[in-house]
């Protein structure tokens, strides 16, 4: 027993000396494996766990001040304090313009506030930073729906399913939109 502990001590010490990455965001190397796995799993429970892991990574910038503002912005969104949420997310994108989730959350706040033009602009920035952001693509689909563009919405929700086949809301939208567009002869 003592020999095994002594033999593993250098590995443990080396591991402690390595920098611990608190950074996450859309550049986190864990995301590739998560997206690969969600694309092939047939298990809805596993897919739900993977989706939560992806969101947890996306929402963390790994910078204490940004992460604190993100939490406060999410709280403001949940409380329907849209002006405050927009203010907090605007601070985030100003401080950290390459943090995709800052743009996505502000896009959500703009959408809920009825400013679709600003929301689309922020969704486009989100997708430039993280093309796999199924939440942002879904948001674009909702904007298309609100503007009566069923074909655009169908394309957006179909893209969501290409990224994340377990997005049940997108699946339902695709089904409904296909029925509607077929009824219109499209």
OpenMM code with the backbone's topology and positions (N, CA, C; nanometers):
from openmm import Vec3, app, unit

residues = "UNK UNK UNK UNK UNK UNK UNK UNK UNK UNK UNK UNK UNK UNK UNK UNK UNK UNK UNK UNK UNK UNK UNK UNK UNK UNK UNK UNK UNK UNK UNK UNK UNK UNK UNK UNK UNK UNK UNK UNK UNK UNK UNK UNK UNK UNK UNK UNK UNK UNK UNK UNK UNK UNK UNK UNK UNK UNK UNK UNK UNK UNK UNK UNK UNK UNK UNK UNK UNK UNK UNK UNK UNK UNK UNK UNK UNK UNK UNK UNK UNK UNK UNK UNK UNK UNK UNK UNK UNK UNK UNK UNK UNK UNK UNK UNK UNK UNK UNK UNK UNK UNK UNK UNK UNK UNK UNK UNK UNK UNK UNK UNK UNK UNK UNK UNK UNK UNK UNK UNK UNK UNK UNK UNK UNK UNK UNK UNK UNK UNK UNK UNK UNK UNK UNK UNK UNK UNK UNK UNK UNK UNK UNK UNK UNK UNK UNK UNK UNK UNK UNK UNK UNK UNK UNK UNK UNK UNK UNK UNK UNK UNK UNK UNK UNK UNK UNK UNK UNK UNK UNK UNK UNK UNK UNK UNK UNK UNK UNK UNK UNK UNK UNK UNK UNK UNK".split()
positions = [
    Vec3(0.0829, -0.1187, 0.0000),
    Vec3(0.0000, 0.0000, 0.0000),
    Vec3(0.0872, 0.1249, 0.0000),
    Vec3(0.1843, 0.1316, 0.0875),
    Vec3(0.2730, 0.2469, 0.0974),
    Vec3(0.3492, 0.2675, -0.0331),
    Vec3(0.3885, 0.1580, -0.0980),
    Vec3(0.4619, 0.1680, -0.2242),
    Vec3(0.3732, 0.2305, -0.3315),
    Vec3(0.2445, 0.1878, -0.3392),
    Vec3(0.1529, 0.2458, -0.4388),
    Vec3(0.1309, 0.3940, -0.4142),
    Vec3(0.1144, 0.4352, -0.2903),
    Vec3(0.0951, 0.5759, -0.2579),
    Vec3(0.2202, 0.6547, -0.2937),
    Vec3(0.3366, 0.6029, -0.2569),
    Vec3(0.4620, 0.6726, -0.2866),
    Vec3(0.4837, 0.6829, -0.4373),
    Vec3(0.4484, 0.5788, -0.5106),
    Vec3(0.4669, 0.5807, -0.6558),
    Vec3(0.3730, 0.6802, -0.7229),
    Vec3(0.2554, 0.7011, -0.6677),
    Vec3(0.1605, 0.7922, -0.7302),
    Vec3(0.1783, 0.9362, -0.6834),
    Vec3(0.2596, 0.9587, -0.5830),
    Vec3(0.2799, 1.0929, -0.5297),
    Vec3(0.3337, 1.1908, -0.6344),
    Vec3(0.4356, 1.1555, -0.7146),
    Vec3(0.4820, 1.2509, -0.8168),
    Vec3(0.3720, 1.2888, -0.9160),
    Vec3(0.2873, 1.1937, -0.9531),
    Vec3(0.1777, 1.2217, -1.0461),
    Vec3(0.0791, 1.3177, -0.9812),
    Vec3(0.0468, 1.2956, -0.8545),
    Vec3(-0.0452, 1.3827, -0.7827),
    Vec3(0.0108, 1.5235, -0.7722),
    Vec3(0.1370, 1.5351, -0.7351),
    Vec3(0.1993, 1.6676, -0.7210),
    Vec3(0.2039, 1.7380, -0.8562),
    Vec3(0.2409, 1.6656, -0.9629),
    Vec3(0.2446, 1.7241, -1.0954),
    Vec3(0.1058, 1.7755, -1.1346),
    Vec3(0.0042, 1.6957, -1.1047),
    Vec3(-0.1330, 1.7354, -1.1353),
    Vec3(-0.1740, 1.8608, -1.0615),
    Vec3(-0.1295, 1.8772, -0.9402),
    Vec3(-0.1621, 1.9955, -0.8622),
    Vec3(-0.0919, 2.1200, -0.9159),
    Vec3(0.0223, 2.1017, -0.9797),
    Vec3(0.0974, 2.2150, -1.0317),
    Vec3(0.0468, 2.2638, -1.1667),
    Vec3(-0.0297, 2.1793, -1.2356),
    Vec3(-0.0839, 2.2209, -1.3650),
    Vec3(-0.1878, 2.3292, -1.3445),
    Vec3(-0.1936, 2.4259, -1.4344),
    Vec3(-0.2967, 2.5287, -1.4203),
    Vec3(-0.4348, 2.4666, -1.4377),
    Vec3(-0.5259, 2.5065, -1.3533),
    Vec3(-0.6628, 2.4584, -1.3630),
    Vec3(-0.7402, 2.5582, -1.4483),
    Vec3(-0.7992, 2.5078, -1.5523),
    Vec3(-0.8753, 2.5950, -1.6417),
    Vec3(-1.0145, 2.6175, -1.5857),
    Vec3(-1.0394, 2.7382, -1.5437),
    Vec3(-1.1727, 2.7747, -1.4990),
    Vec3(-1.2532, 2.8307, -1.6153),
    Vec3(-1.1846, 2.8552, -1.7257),
    Vec3(-1.2505, 2.9093, -1.8428),
    Vec3(-1.3390, 2.8029, -1.9051),
    Vec3(-1.4465, 2.8457, -1.9579),
    Vec3(-1.5344, 2.7535, -2.0281),
    Vec3(-1.5680, 2.8176, -2.1616),
    Vec3(-1.6837, 2.8677, -2.1807),
    Vec3(-1.7367, 2.9338, -2.2983),
    Vec3(-1.7372, 2.8438, -2.4204),
    Vec3(-1.7615, 2.9026, -2.5365),
    Vec3(-1.7786, 2.8263, -2.6596),
    Vec3(-1.6499, 2.7646, -2.7119),
    Vec3(-1.5365, 2.7998, -2.6550),
    Vec3(-1.4089, 2.7437, -2.6990),
    Vec3(-1.3629, 2.6271, -2.6127),
    Vec3(-1.4421, 2.5886, -2.5170),
    Vec3(-1.4058, 2.4804, -2.4265),
    Vec3(-1.3873, 2.3510, -2.5065),
    Vec3(-1.2742, 2.2845, -2.4907),
    Vec3(-1.2479, 2.1628, -2.5690),
    Vec3(-1.3438, 2.0477, -2.5394),
    Vec3(-1.4155, 2.0512, -2.4288),
    Vec3(-1.5120, 1.9453, -2.3972),
    Vec3(-1.6331, 1.9482, -2.4895),
    Vec3(-1.6592, 2.0633, -2.5513),
    Vec3(-1.7797, 2.0763, -2.6330),
    Vec3(-1.7796, 1.9838, -2.7544),
    Vec3(-1.6657, 1.9673, -2.8188),
    Vec3(-1.6623, 1.8815, -2.9381),
    Vec3(-1.7148, 1.7417, -2.9067),
    Vec3(-1.6662, 1.6821, -2.7996),
    Vec3(-1.7107, 1.5472, -2.7626),
    Vec3(-1.8587, 1.5460, -2.7252),
    Vec3(-1.9044, 1.6512, -2.6568),
    Vec3(-2.0453, 1.6570, -2.6189),
    Vec3(-2.1350, 1.6666, -2.7421),
    Vec3(-2.0962, 1.7488, -2.8397),
    Vec3(-2.1763, 1.7599, -2.9618),
    Vec3(-2.1719, 1.6301, -3.0431),
    Vec3(-2.0570, 1.5642, -3.0447),
    Vec3(-2.0484, 1.4354, -3.1138),
    Vec3(-2.1412, 1.3344, -3.0485),
    Vec3(-2.1427, 1.3334, -2.9166),
    Vec3(-2.2242, 1.2355, -2.8435),
    Vec3(-2.3736, 1.2637, -2.8588),
    Vec3(-2.4127, 1.3907, -2.8496),
    Vec3(-2.5564, 1.4217, -2.8586),
    Vec3(-2.6112, 1.3888, -2.9971),
    Vec3(-2.5250, 1.3929, -3.0967),
    Vec3(-2.5680, 1.3621, -3.2338),
    Vec3(-2.5991, 1.2147, -3.2538),
    Vec3(-2.5416, 1.1272, -3.1715),
    Vec3(-2.5575, 0.9837, -3.1951),
    Vec3(-2.6347, 0.9095, -3.0864),
    Vec3(-2.6546, 0.9710, -2.9714),
    Vec3(-2.7225, 0.8974, -2.8655),
    Vec3(-2.8702, 0.8764, -2.8983),
    Vec3(-2.9192, 0.7607, -2.8605),
    Vec3(-3.0614, 0.7307, -2.8749),
    Vec3(-3.1332, 0.7414, -2.7408),
    Vec3(-3.0581, 0.7741, -2.6378),
    Vec3(-3.1104, 0.7770, -2.5022),
    Vec3(-3.1522, 0.9193, -2.4651),
    Vec3(-3.2832, 0.9446, -2.4499),
    Vec3(-3.3298, 1.0801, -2.4188),
    Vec3(-3.2743, 1.1344, -2.2866),
    Vec3(-3.2571, 1.0485, -2.1884),
    Vec3(-3.2020, 1.0937, -2.0601),
    Vec3(-3.0570, 1.1373, -2.0760),
    Vec3(-2.9796, 1.0593, -2.1514),
    Vec3(-2.8407, 1.0975, -2.1774),
    Vec3(-2.8357, 1.2291, -2.2551),
    Vec3(-2.9230, 1.2432, -2.3525),
    Vec3(-2.9272, 1.3671, -2.4319),
    Vec3(-2.9569, 1.4871, -2.3424),
    Vec3(-3.0488, 1.4707, -2.2478),
    Vec3(-3.0820, 1.5808, -2.1559),
    Vec3(-2.9617, 1.6185, -2.0698),
    Vec3(-2.8875, 1.5188, -2.0247),
    Vec3(-2.7673, 1.5453, -1.9446),
    Vec3(-2.6643, 1.6198, -2.0296),
    Vec3(-2.6463, 1.5750, -2.1529),
    Vec3(-2.5493, 1.6397, -2.2423),
    Vec3(-2.5895, 1.7848, -2.2683),
    Vec3(-2.7175, 1.8080, -2.2952),
    Vec3(-2.7640, 1.9450, -2.3185),
    Vec3(-2.7340, 2.0338, -2.1982),
    Vec3(-2.7592, 1.9832, -2.0774),
    Vec3(-2.7288, 2.0622, -1.9568),
    Vec3(-2.5800, 2.0911, -1.9458),
    Vec3(-2.4967, 1.9931, -1.9789),
    Vec3(-2.3517, 2.0145, -1.9739),
    Vec3(-2.3092, 2.1216, -2.0738),
    Vec3(-2.3654, 2.1163, -2.1937),
    Vec3(-2.3326, 2.2168, -2.2959),
    Vec3(-2.3710, 2.3548, -2.2458),
    Vec3(-2.4913, 2.3701, -2.1929),
    Vec3(-2.5361, 2.5013, -2.1438),
    Vec3(-2.4488, 2.5495, -2.0280),
    Vec3(-2.4103, 2.4581, -1.9383),
    Vec3(-2.3239, 2.4985, -1.8251),
    Vec3(-2.1903, 2.5501, -1.8744),
    Vec3(-2.1379, 2.4891, -1.9787),
    Vec3(-2.0109, 2.5354, -2.0357),
    Vec3(-2.0309, 2.6703, -2.1033),
    Vec3(-2.1337, 2.6813, -2.1846),
    Vec3(-2.1573, 2.8048, -2.2584),
    Vec3(-2.1758, 2.9248, -2.1669),
    Vec3(-2.2431, 2.9051, -2.0551),
    Vec3(-2.2815, 3.0183, -1.9706),
    Vec3(-2.1668, 3.0688, -1.8827),
    Vec3(-2.0564, 2.9965, -1.8795),
    Vec3(-1.9428, 3.0349, -1.7959),
    Vec3(-1.8312, 3.0921, -1.8822),
    Vec3(-1.7908, 3.2132, -1.8483),
    Vec3(-1.6784, 3.2745, -1.9182),
    Vec3(-1.5464, 3.2394, -1.8513),
    Vec3(-1.5530, 3.1977, -1.7245),
    Vec3(-1.4301, 3.1672, -1.6518),
    Vec3(-1.3616, 3.2924, -1.5997),
    Vec3(-1.4301, 3.4045, -1.6048),
    Vec3(-1.3816, 3.5310, -1.5505),
    Vec3(-1.4839, 3.5729, -1.4449),
    Vec3(-1.4382, 3.5886, -1.3220),
    Vec3(-1.5292, 3.6108, -1.2105),
    Vec3(-1.6276, 3.7247, -1.2360),
    Vec3(-1.5793, 3.8364, -1.2865),
    Vec3(-1.6675, 3.9521, -1.3064),
    Vec3(-1.7716, 3.9248, -1.4147),
    Vec3(-1.7314, 3.8615, -1.5221),
    Vec3(-1.8259, 3.8286, -1.6298),
    Vec3(-1.9279, 3.7273, -1.5786),
    Vec3(-1.8802, 3.6245, -1.5092),
    Vec3(-1.9709, 3.5216, -1.4589),
    Vec3(-2.0699, 3.5793, -1.3582),
    Vec3(-2.0258, 3.6740, -1.2771),
    Vec3(-2.1149, 3.7376, -1.1801),
    Vec3(-2.2233, 3.8176, -1.2534),
    Vec3(-2.1829, 3.8912, -1.3553),
    Vec3(-2.2807, 3.9691, -1.4324),
    Vec3(-2.3763, 3.8770, -1.5077),
    Vec3(-2.3245, 3.7656, -1.5557),
    Vec3(-2.4101, 3.6691, -1.6256),
    Vec3(-2.5181, 3.6174, -1.5302),
    Vec3(-2.4800, 3.5801, -1.4096),
    Vec3(-2.5780, 3.5317, -1.3118),
    Vec3(-2.6831, 3.6384, -1.2833),
    Vec3(-2.6393, 3.7621, -1.2637),
    Vec3(-2.7335, 3.8712, -1.2359),
    Vec3(-2.8239, 3.8973, -1.3573),
    Vec3(-2.7684, 3.8879, -1.4775),
    Vec3(-2.8486, 3.9064, -1.5980),
    Vec3(-2.9535, 3.7978, -1.6139),
    Vec3(-2.9155, 3.6749, -1.5850),
    Vec3(-3.0101, 3.5636, -1.5930),
    Vec3(-3.1209, 3.5819, -1.4891),
    Vec3(-3.0840, 3.6273, -1.3706),
    Vec3(-3.1847, 3.6560, -1.2672),
    Vec3(-3.2787, 3.7666, -1.3143),
    Vec3(-3.2243, 3.8695, -1.3767),
    Vec3(-3.3076, 3.9786, -1.4275),
    Vec3(-3.4024, 3.9271, -1.5363),
    Vec3(-3.3535, 3.8409, -1.6247),
    Vec3(-3.4400, 3.7814, -1.7268),
    Vec3(-3.5532, 3.7035, -1.6615),
    Vec3(-3.5185, 3.6224, -1.5628),
    Vec3(-3.6185, 3.5396, -1.4953),
    Vec3(-3.7226, 3.6245, -1.4242),
    Vec3(-3.6829, 3.7426, -1.3799),
    Vec3(-3.7744, 3.8345, -1.3104),
    Vec3(-3.8444, 3.9295, -1.4070),
    Vec3(-3.8223, 3.9108, -1.5361),
    Vec3(-3.8793, 3.9954, -1.6410),
    Vec3(-3.8349, 4.1412, -1.6284),
    Vec3(-3.7160, 4.1618, -1.5729),
    Vec3(-3.6549, 4.2948, -1.5668),
    Vec3(-3.5676, 4.3097, -1.6910),
    Vec3(-3.6334, 4.3270, -1.8043),
    Vec3(-3.5645, 4.3195, -1.9332),
    Vec3(-3.4644, 4.4322, -1.9527),
    Vec3(-3.4971, 4.5525, -1.9108),
    Vec3(-3.4030, 4.6640, -1.9226),
    Vec3(-3.2754, 4.6364, -1.8457),
    Vec3(-3.2895, 4.5868, -1.7238),
    Vec3(-3.1724, 4.5529, -1.6412),
    Vec3(-3.0932, 4.4394, -1.7059),
    Vec3(-3.1623, 4.3386, -1.7582),
    Vec3(-3.0945, 4.2265, -1.8233),
    Vec3(-3.0148, 4.2755, -1.9437),
    Vec3(-3.0759, 4.3597, -2.0257),
    Vec3(-3.0064, 4.4132, -2.1433),
    Vec3(-2.8836, 4.4917, -2.0994),
    Vec3(-2.8977, 4.5700, -1.9951),
    Vec3(-2.7848, 4.6474, -1.9431),
    Vec3(-2.6700, 4.5555, -1.8995),
    Vec3(-2.7016, 4.4518, -1.8250),
    Vec3(-2.5972, 4.3600, -1.7767),
    Vec3(-2.5318, 4.2842, -1.8923),
    Vec3(-2.6122, 4.2337, -1.9850),
    Vec3(-2.5558, 4.1601, -2.0974),
    Vec3(-2.4771, 4.2530, -2.1902),
    Vec3(-2.5180, 4.3785, -2.1993),
    Vec3(-2.4415, 4.4759, -2.2777),
    Vec3(-2.3046, 4.4995, -2.2157),
    Vec3(-2.2992, 4.5058, -2.0829),
    Vec3(-2.1705, 4.5190, -2.0147),
    Vec3(-2.0825, 4.3980, -2.0448),
    Vec3(-2.1420, 4.2806, -2.0455),
    Vec3(-2.0657, 4.1583, -2.0729),
    Vec3(-2.0053, 4.1618, -2.2127),
    Vec3(-2.0871, 4.1945, -2.3142),
    Vec3(-2.0341, 4.1919, -2.4512),
    Vec3(-1.9349, 4.3041, -2.4750),
    Vec3(-1.9457, 4.4112, -2.3979),
    Vec3(-1.8470, 4.5183, -2.4095),
    Vec3(-1.7133, 4.4747, -2.3500),
    Vec3(-1.7182, 4.4111, -2.2351),
    Vec3(-1.5964, 4.3665, -2.1671),
    Vec3(-1.5356, 4.2450, -2.2369),
    Vec3(-1.6220, 4.1535, -2.2821),
    Vec3(-1.5753, 4.0274, -2.3406),
    Vec3(-1.6493, 4.0007, -2.4719),
    Vec3(-1.6117, 4.0706, -2.5792),
    Vec3(-1.6866, 4.0595, -2.7050),
    Vec3(-1.6767, 3.9234, -2.7735),
    Vec3(-1.5867, 3.8383, -2.7299),
    Vec3(-1.5751, 3.7050, -2.7903),
    Vec3(-1.6437, 3.5965, -2.7083),
    Vec3(-1.7248, 3.6356, -2.6117),
    Vec3(-1.7997, 3.5424, -2.5275),
    Vec3(-1.9400, 3.5278, -2.5868),
    Vec3(-1.9611, 3.4186, -2.6583),
    Vec3(-2.0847, 3.3992, -2.7343),
    Vec3(-2.2103, 3.4081, -2.6491),
    Vec3(-2.2055, 3.3534, -2.5288),
    Vec3(-2.3287, 3.3486, -2.4494),
    Vec3(-2.3715, 3.4869, -2.4018),
    Vec3(-2.2793, 3.5799, -2.3891),
    Vec3(-2.3183, 3.7169, -2.3582),
    Vec3(-2.4084, 3.7726, -2.4675),
    Vec3(-2.3692, 3.7491, -2.5920),
    Vec3(-2.4495, 3.7941, -2.7063),
    Vec3(-2.5831, 3.7197, -2.7113),
    Vec3(-2.5790, 3.5890, -2.6866),
    Vec3(-2.7020, 3.5109, -2.6931),
    Vec3(-2.8019, 3.5542, -2.5862),
    Vec3(-2.7534, 3.5764, -2.4657),
    Vec3(-2.8453, 3.6177, -2.3589),
    Vec3(-2.9022, 3.7563, -2.3877),
    Vec3(-2.8202, 3.8457, -2.4417),
    Vec3(-2.8733, 3.9785, -2.4747),
    Vec3(-2.9743, 3.9664, -2.5887),
    Vec3(-2.9487, 3.8764, -2.6849),
    Vec3(-3.0450, 3.8531, -2.7929),
    Vec3(-3.1788, 3.8069, -2.7354),
    Vec3(-3.1732, 3.7211, -2.6357),
    Vec3(-3.2949, 3.6727, -2.5710),
    Vec3(-3.3693, 3.7879, -2.5040),
    Vec3(-3.2958, 3.8715, -2.4335),
    Vec3(-3.3582, 3.9861, -2.3655),
    Vec3(-3.4204, 4.0813, -2.4677),
    Vec3(-3.3492, 4.1073, -2.5761),
    Vec3(-3.4055, 4.1929, -2.6801),
    Vec3(-3.5325, 4.1301, -2.7394),
    Vec3(-3.5286, 4.0003, -2.7652),
    Vec3(-3.6450, 3.9300, -2.8199),
    Vec3(-3.7646, 3.9469, -2.7264),
    Vec3(-3.7430, 3.9192, -2.5984),
    Vec3(-3.8525, 3.9303, -2.5010),
    Vec3(-3.9020, 4.0741, -2.4888),
    Vec3(-3.8152, 4.1692, -2.5191),
    Vec3(-3.8506, 4.3108, -2.5131),
    Vec3(-3.9139, 4.3591, -2.6446),
    Vec3(-3.9248, 4.2685, -2.7431),
    Vec3(-3.9886, 4.3020, -2.8702),
    Vec3(-3.8983, 4.3699, -2.9713),
    Vec3(-3.7681, 4.3762, -2.9445),
    Vec3(-3.6738, 4.4390, -3.0374),
    Vec3(-3.6074, 4.3297, -3.1212),
    Vec3(-3.6788, 4.2861, -3.2253),
    Vec3(-3.6309, 4.1748, -3.3068),
    Vec3(-3.5077, 4.2103, -3.3872),
    Vec3(-3.4960, 4.3350, -3.4308),
    Vec3(-3.3786, 4.3767, -3.5077),
    Vec3(-3.2517, 4.3605, -3.4239),
    Vec3(-3.2548, 4.4096, -3.3009),
    Vec3(-3.1388, 4.3959, -3.2127),
    Vec3(-3.1139, 4.2498, -3.1777),
    Vec3(-3.2215, 4.1738, -3.1604),
    Vec3(-3.2067, 4.0319, -3.1282),
    Vec3(-3.1379, 3.9572, -3.2424),
    Vec3(-3.1816, 3.9822, -3.3649),
    Vec3(-3.1195, 3.9164, -3.4810),
    Vec3(-2.9720, 3.9529, -3.4901),
    Vec3(-2.9399, 4.0786, -3.4704),
    Vec3(-2.7995, 4.1225, -3.4753),
    Vec3(-2.7156, 4.0437, -3.3733),
    Vec3(-2.7678, 4.0280, -3.2521),
    Vec3(-2.6925, 3.9555, -3.1488),
    Vec3(-2.6887, 3.8050, -3.1749),
    Vec3(-2.7949, 3.7504, -3.2324),
    Vec3(-2.7939, 3.6085, -3.2698),
    Vec3(-2.6867, 3.5849, -3.3756),
    Vec3(-2.6780, 3.6723, -3.4734),
    Vec3(-2.5759, 3.6577, -3.5773),
    Vec3(-2.4363, 3.6617, -3.5173),
    Vec3(-2.4150, 3.7480, -3.4196),
    Vec3(-2.2838, 3.7542, -3.3520),
    Vec3(-2.2586, 3.6264, -3.2730),
    Vec3(-2.3612, 3.5769, -3.2050),
    Vec3(-2.3492, 3.4509, -3.1310),
    Vec3(-2.3063, 3.3392, -3.2248),
    Vec3(-2.3736, 3.3284, -3.3378),
    Vec3(-2.3460, 3.2193, -3.4313),
    Vec3(-2.2110, 3.2356, -3.5012),
    Vec3(-2.1642, 3.3576, -3.5140),
    Vec3(-2.0297, 3.3782, -3.5686),
    Vec3(-1.9255, 3.3219, -3.4714),
    Vec3(-1.9550, 3.3320, -3.3425),
    Vec3(-1.8618, 3.2821, -3.2401),
    Vec3(-1.8817, 3.1341, -3.2109),
    Vec3(-2.0062, 3.0849, -3.2196),
    Vec3(-2.0385, 2.9441, -3.1902),
    Vec3(-2.1487, 2.8988, -3.2855),
    Vec3(-2.1084, 2.8495, -3.4047),
    Vec3(-2.2074, 2.8086, -3.5049),
    Vec3(-2.2989, 2.6950, -3.4587),
    Vec3(-2.2589, 2.6223, -3.3552),
    Vec3(-2.3405, 2.5106, -3.3052),
    Vec3(-2.4397, 2.5546, -3.1981),
    Vec3(-2.4554, 2.6822, -3.1773),
    Vec3(-2.5411, 2.7305, -3.0691),
    Vec3(-2.6873, 2.7085, -3.1063),
    Vec3(-2.7372, 2.5905, -3.0709),
    Vec3(-2.8744, 2.5543, -3.1063),
    Vec3(-2.9770, 2.6463, -3.0401),
    Vec3(-2.9432, 2.7045, -2.9264),
    Vec3(-3.0338, 2.8003, -2.8625),
    Vec3(-3.0492, 2.9266, -2.9451),
    Vec3(-2.9390, 2.9752, -3.0001),
    Vec3(-2.9442, 3.0961, -3.0828),
    Vec3(-3.0192, 3.0694, -3.2132),
    Vec3(-2.9937, 2.9544, -3.2741),
    Vec3(-3.0638, 2.9205, -3.3986),
    Vec3(-3.2135, 2.9074, -3.3711),
    Vec3(-3.2484, 2.8485, -3.2587),
    Vec3(-3.3885, 2.8367, -3.2208),
    Vec3(-3.4512, 2.9749, -3.2007),
    Vec3(-3.3756, 3.0650, -3.1396),
    Vec3(-3.4231, 3.2024, -3.1234),
    Vec3(-3.4518, 3.2679, -3.2575),
    Vec3(-3.3661, 3.2423, -3.3539),
    Vec3(-3.3887, 3.2965, -3.4887),
    Vec3(-3.5177, 3.2379, -3.5460),
    Vec3(-3.5399, 3.1095, -3.5224),
    Vec3(-3.6644, 3.0474, -3.5685),
    Vec3(-3.7871, 3.1134, -3.5074),
    Vec3(-3.7790, 3.1462, -3.3788),
    Vec3(-3.8915, 3.2128, -3.3123),
    Vec3(-3.9159, 3.3523, -3.3705),
    Vec3(-3.8089, 3.4204, -3.4050),
    Vec3(-3.8245, 3.5532, -3.4669),
    Vec3(-3.8908, 3.5399, -3.6042),
    Vec3(-3.8455, 3.4414, -3.6830),
    Vec3(-3.9098, 3.4189, -3.8129),
    Vec3(-4.0589, 3.3906, -3.7946),
    Vec3(-4.0920, 3.3070, -3.6954),
    Vec3(-4.2327, 3.2768, -3.6697),
    Vec3(-4.3111, 3.4031, -3.6357),
    Vec3(-4.2553, 3.4859, -3.5491),
    Vec3(-4.3255, 3.6072, -3.5071),
    Vec3(-4.3451, 3.7040, -3.6229),
    Vec3(-4.2627, 3.6925, -3.7261),
    Vec3(-4.2742, 3.7788, -3.8436),
    Vec3(-4.3533, 3.7131, -3.9569),
    Vec3(-4.4061, 3.5938, -3.9304),
    Vec3(-4.4871, 3.5241, -4.0301),
    Vec3(-4.4069, 3.4536, -4.1377),
    Vec3(-4.2769, 3.4396, -4.1194),
    Vec3(-4.1907, 3.3737, -4.2177),
    Vec3(-4.1766, 3.2258, -4.1805),
    Vec3(-4.2762, 3.1468, -4.2213),
    Vec3(-4.2767, 3.0051, -4.1851),
    Vec3(-4.1623, 2.9280, -4.2501),
    Vec3(-4.1289, 2.9618, -4.3726),
    Vec3(-4.0195, 2.8923, -4.4405),
    Vec3(-3.8862, 2.9202, -4.3700),
    Vec3(-3.8604, 3.0454, -4.3350),
    Vec3(-3.7395, 3.0796, -4.2605),
    Vec3(-3.7353, 3.0083, -4.1263),
    Vec3(-3.8509, 3.0027, -4.0587),
    Vec3(-3.8589, 2.9339, -3.9298),
    Vec3(-3.8309, 2.7851, -3.9474),
    Vec3(-3.8882, 2.7254, -4.0502),
    Vec3(-3.8651, 2.5837, -4.0769),
    Vec3(-3.7163, 2.5568, -4.0991),
    Vec3(-3.6520, 2.6409, -4.1769),
    Vec3(-3.5086, 2.6234, -4.2015),
    Vec3(-3.4286, 2.6357, -4.0716),
    Vec3(-3.4650, 2.7310, -3.9879),
    Vec3(-3.3932, 2.7495, -3.8616),
    Vec3(-3.4131, 2.6289, -3.7697),
    Vec3(-3.5373, 2.5844, -3.7532),
    Vec3(-3.5620, 2.4715, -3.6624),
    Vec3(-3.5036, 2.3409, -3.7169),
    Vec3(-3.4985, 2.3281, -3.8495),
    Vec3(-3.4324, 2.2111, -3.9091),
    Vec3(-3.2836, 2.2150, -3.8767),
    Vec3(-3.2248, 2.3316, -3.8814),
    Vec3(-3.0822, 2.3472, -3.8446),
    Vec3(-3.0602, 2.3115, -3.6985),
    Vec3(-3.1523, 2.3522, -3.6103),
    Vec3(-3.1405, 2.3154, -3.4689),
    Vec3(-3.1303, 2.1637, -3.4565),
    Vec3(-3.2165, 2.0915, -3.5269),
    Vec3(-3.2174, 1.9450, -3.5179),
    Vec3(-3.0922, 1.8818, -3.5784),
    Vec3(-3.0315, 1.9480, -3.6750),
    Vec3(-2.9045, 1.8978, -3.7288),
    Vec3(-2.7954, 1.9056, -3.6227),
    Vec3(-2.8002, 2.0099, -3.5418),
    Vec3(-2.7010, 2.0287, -3.4361),
    Vec3(-2.7337, 1.9424, -3.3160),
    Vec3(-2.8620, 1.9447, -3.2775),
    Vec3(-2.9073, 1.8745, -3.1576),
    Vec3(-3.0377, 1.8012, -3.1897),
    Vec3(-3.0276, 1.6752, -3.2299),
    Vec3(-3.1466, 1.6002, -3.2687),
    Vec3(-3.2467, 1.5796, -3.1552),
    Vec3(-3.2101, 1.6145, -3.0349),
    Vec3(-3.2974, 1.5925, -2.9186),
    Vec3(-3.3688, 1.7190, -2.8742),
    Vec3(-3.3666, 1.8223, -2.9557),
    Vec3(-3.4372, 1.9460, -2.9239),
    Vec3(-3.5854, 1.9257, -2.9562),
    Vec3(-3.6606, 1.8826, -2.8562),
    Vec3(-3.8003, 1.8445, -2.8800),
    Vec3(-3.8859, 1.9618, -2.9260),
    Vec3(-3.8607, 2.0806, -2.8749),
    Vec3(-3.9369, 2.1967, -2.9195),
    Vec3(-3.9162, 2.2235, -3.0677),
    Vec3(-3.7926, 2.2107, -3.1131),
    Vec3(-3.7617, 2.2304, -3.2548),
    Vec3(-3.8276, 2.1213, -3.3387),
    Vec3(-3.8264, 1.9992, -3.2871),
    Vec3(-3.8881, 1.8881, -3.3605),
    Vec3(-4.0376, 1.9152, -3.3801),
    Vec3(-4.1035, 1.9619, -3.2762),
    Vec3(-4.2465, 1.9924, -3.2849),
    Vec3(-4.2713, 2.1080, -3.3822),
    Vec3(-4.1850, 2.2094, -3.3801),
    Vec3(-4.2000, 2.3217, -3.4733),
    Vec3(-4.1836, 2.2750, -3.6176),
    Vec3(-4.0846, 2.1884, -3.6426),
    Vec3(-4.0627, 2.1368, -3.7786),
    Vec3(-4.1855, 2.0601, -3.8258),
    Vec3(-4.2416, 1.9758, -3.7398),
    Vec3(-4.3612, 1.8993, -3.7759),
    Vec3(-4.4764, 1.9939, -3.8104),
    Vec3(-4.5006, 2.0904, -3.7221),
    Vec3(-4.6116, 2.1841, -3.7405),
    Vec3(-4.5920, 2.2693, -3.8661),
    Vec3(-4.4701, 2.3180, -3.8864),
    Vec3(-4.4420, 2.4035, -4.0025),
    Vec3(-4.4509, 2.3249, -4.1327),
    Vec3(-4.4038, 2.2014, -4.1327),
    Vec3(-4.4175, 2.1185, -4.2543),
    Vec3(-4.5636, 2.1007, -4.2909),
    Vec3(-4.6479, 2.0743, -4.1924),
    Vec3(-4.7914, 2.0587, -4.2178),
    Vec3(-4.8504, 2.1883, -4.2725),
    Vec3(-4.8154, 2.2996, -4.2118),
    Vec3(-4.8684, 2.4287, -4.2546),
    Vec3(-4.8241, 2.4638, -4.3956),
    Vec3(-4.6967, 2.4439, -4.4233),
    Vec3(-4.6450, 2.4785, -4.5568),
    Vec3(-4.6978, 2.3852, -4.6639),
    Vec3(-4.7190, 2.2570, -4.6309),
    Vec3(-4.7794, 2.1653, -4.7281),
    Vec3(-4.9217, 2.2072, -4.7612),
    Vec3(-4.9923, 2.2559, -4.6597),
    Vec3(-5.1285, 2.3045, -4.6793),
    Vec3(-5.1324, 2.4278, -4.7678),
    Vec3(-5.0202, 2.4988, -4.7754),
    Vec3(-5.0108, 2.6185, -4.8596),
    Vec3(-4.9519, 2.5866, -4.9970),
    Vec3(-4.9187, 2.4594, -5.0176),
    Vec3(-4.8614, 2.4188, -5.1452),
    Vec3(-4.7154, 2.4549, -5.1604),
    Vec3(-4.6462, 2.4781, -5.0494),
    Vec3(-4.5049, 2.5136, -5.0550),
    Vec3(-4.4219, 2.3882, -5.0477),
] * unit.nanometer
topology = app.Topology()
chain = topology.addChain("A")
for resn in residues:
    res = topology.addResidue(resn, chain)
    for name in ("N", "CA", "C"):
        topology.addAtom(name, app.Element.getBySymbol(name[0]), res)
